[in-house]
Amino acid sequence: DAGVIQSPRHEVTEMGQEVTLRCKPISGHDYLFWYRQTMMRGLELLIYFNNNVPIDDSGMPEDRFSAKMPNASFSTLKIQPSEPRDSAVYFCASETGSGELFFGEGSRLTVL
Amino acid sequence: RKEVEQDPGPFNVPEGATVAFNCTYSNSASQSFFWYRQDCRKEPKLLMSVYSSGNEDGRFTAQLNRASQYISLLIRDSKLSDSATYLCVVNREGGKLIFGQGTELSVKP
């Protein structure tokens, strides 16, 4: 299996622009998680899905953030409009429910 | 107060030393527990699960105390390659996985 695949690996954008991050989970994994990591706040859970249904989005910072999972093999995290404080590494992870998360390599976002 | 709290570190130890990390969690309904390892600029990876009876994997020993809501990780005979950030993870009911801030370990020759 190819593992969790995220794109883009790096993105630099200007404040106010829309950012879309993409994730392909491991086939057969029922859970998909979006995390954000910064030096100050560590790994923060933004939202997670079970069988494509959002279960808990209480970690989504504000209305500028949205996430979708239209099918079992694809999810997006969108930020519109982006702000400099959104700069972070965004990780997507999937798992079967065992607690062993498999992470993608992350998308490093810089908002100028 | 954060739901999962860890020693902030960094821990700087010589090769061969024994080092222990602690983690506390606030939600008594938490169901399962894990230690993850994250290398610099890489994604986190599972190191080991933590069971109530305690469990060992080579030089690594994990302990859980449900009454005190406390988890620990002990590394014996530390190696240079153990240098990383160690993350305590708690699995809440419904599958929600919460990470601690992480403890940085640096093993020196």
Boltz contact constraints between the chains, C-beta under 6 A:
constraints:
  - contact:
      token1: [A, 31]
      token2: [B, 95]
      max_distance: 6.0
  - contact:
      token1: [A, 42]
      token2: [B, 101]
      max_distance: 6.0
  - contact:
      token1: [A, 42]
      token2: [B, 102]
      max_distance: 6.0
  - contact:
      token1: [A, 43]
      token2: [B, 99]
      max_distance: 6.0
  - contact:
      token1: [A, 56]
      token2: [B, 96]
      max_distance: 6.0
  - contact:
      token1: [A, 99]
      token2: [B, 32]
      max_distance: 6.0
  - contact:
      token1: [A, 99]
      token2: [B, 34]
      max_distance: 6.0
  - contact:
      token1: [A, 99]
      token2: [B, 91]
      max_distance: 6.0
  - contact:
      token1: [A, 100]
      token2: [B, 46]
      max_distance: 6.0
  - contact:
      token1: [A, 103]
      token2: [B, 43]
      max_distance: 6.0
  - contact:
      token1: [A, 103]
      token2: [B, 44]
      max_distance: 6.0
  - contact:
      token1: [A, 105]
      token2: [B, 43]
      max_distance: 6.0
  - contact:
      token1: [A, 106]
      token2: [B, 43]
      max_distance: 6.0
